[in-house]
């Protein structure tokens, strides 16, 4: 057995939101025809002159069971059986597209081992452009509930539980070396199949951006958001053609077709193989499309059935065994594969032709306003007269995707006509995010009184295309706040941010009585982003009223810096996050908060956690004093934090993932923390704690159960639920 140390457990429980969404999606899909004729994005399927001698390989859909396809490819390599072309659906398009782009079976297998597959689906690695308090661009939240509206305030989404934009980034990373938009010119000619959500017909993609085409083919309905491409809204190709043998015959006439089918309905699945509503939904779709699958099976020259029925559609473990089952199924048919390959047309045994030098003559942007399009066309006008470079295009896609109004970006290099030779027009097709968004969030715990519910209304494209604004209201047991913010378009990594806020907090520092503090603040900050870093420089002012005569106006320059390389936003296991905010005010006080969190893996599912932090302020001013514990720096101080001129803390821990799936993870932690409060840099008091925690970080449920022991000899059992977005910082 090939030992792959990727051990995560299958999900057992799903939230009511997930169940309702998937059931609704299933009901919607019942209306789609199951025997629709294919319609190609680039016209009817045509014979590929780039086909080589050998077999045409058809790879079916099947979720993570599709890693069996890698085992089949490995056998073909060992038996030296040439592949004339690959046609894939869903996970078959992912594996087939990676192989057609030049990666061999071992390399693809290593990608599976090295990649957090479930994190890709959950977008848990997506970066947020965060700033102090609640001052972040609109819509960049971790809200588990959101409703999208169009300009007429009609509900238009979300159309899936997960956007899975991280999946596109993964595919771009491993296909970005391809200098072609013609899939016939890949090292192995390739086509992938999706389903048009409007008509139910199969859409065959053979040109365009390889990463986005594969993403469209793998859009599991109800789970991943549909993918817009060339004016169509595309979902998983398995709905219309889960085993696209007919399509392969049309593209490669005369070639023997070997089909790998992961959904063999003639062999009943074990009852214990249905472990989630996703399994039930996908099995139901297989049953609905049974006649289509049977018709395609009958036309295949050879069928391979890896024994993967016992695995879930989105299983999070057993990838080594799934691979082995694909390998063994193909190994048992090695003689048949050689015999079928021998029937390949000899007249088309030449290697696939490669694209010649393609020169960019025009750059065009579709989907944005004329002004925004003209700005982008001007920015990339330097490409004109130069050779088309996919690497530069991928960088442009990544930058455009950061714009607040942009949901997806696809790029095509279109020929300008027969008389223009290899001259092309580069076309950016942009799908915009809905103009309005209503999001709900909250946080609760029994460790302290900072608990709240939050509602945010976000809007885009107000004063100019790409800008963003939002109003966030929060109400809690001992606090309330209202914040309004506006961000200019993010252009070349730069933008301005403006914010107004008012909030009221009740505090009870150790050794002091309870007091209420009201703050009114304003800021104007210029931000600049580069790679994983964000820098901000501006001016901030506030009026604080402590209702004890300690009030007044403060203003002064502000500095912000953040660098984040965490591999996963909610479930990190490697990388670091550094953040620093510094505000100098008219009282001559340096008010700051700096923190560093680092995750260091030492096995596949274990990691060290290191956390350090420092605050500076003025203990004599209620609005400016540094607090230790008010943001759970030490859980045992959360109810009665320390107060002083400076505070510092350090925490260390060891974490282990017990299970991991697309919806989240189950993680165990052992940790210890130490902190001190200082007056004029001299230690005034300190505290320590140690404990264990069981956490469930994820897209829909982010909770933690803790058991703590502190330096006062107290034992505490606590819980938290939600992702805290702290607004009680002494930095406005």
PyMOL commands that set and color helices and strands:
alter all, ss='L'
color gray80, all
select helices_A, chain A and resi 16-29+63-78+91-100+105-114+117-122+165-175+183-185+210-217+238-241+245-251+271-273+277-288+290-299+319-331+334-341+346-348+370-379+381-383+390-401+418-420+635-637
alter helices_A, ss='H'
color red, helices_A
select strands_A, chain A and resi 39-40+55-59+83-89+145-149+155-157+190-196+202-205+227-229+232-236+257-260+302-304+359-366+406-415+423-432+436-445+452-460+468-476+479-487+494-507+515-530+533-545+551-564+575-584+590-603+606-616+626-628+642-644+646-661+664-679+682-696+703-710+715-722
alter strands_A, ss='S'
color yellow, strands_A
deselect
rebuild
show_as cartoon
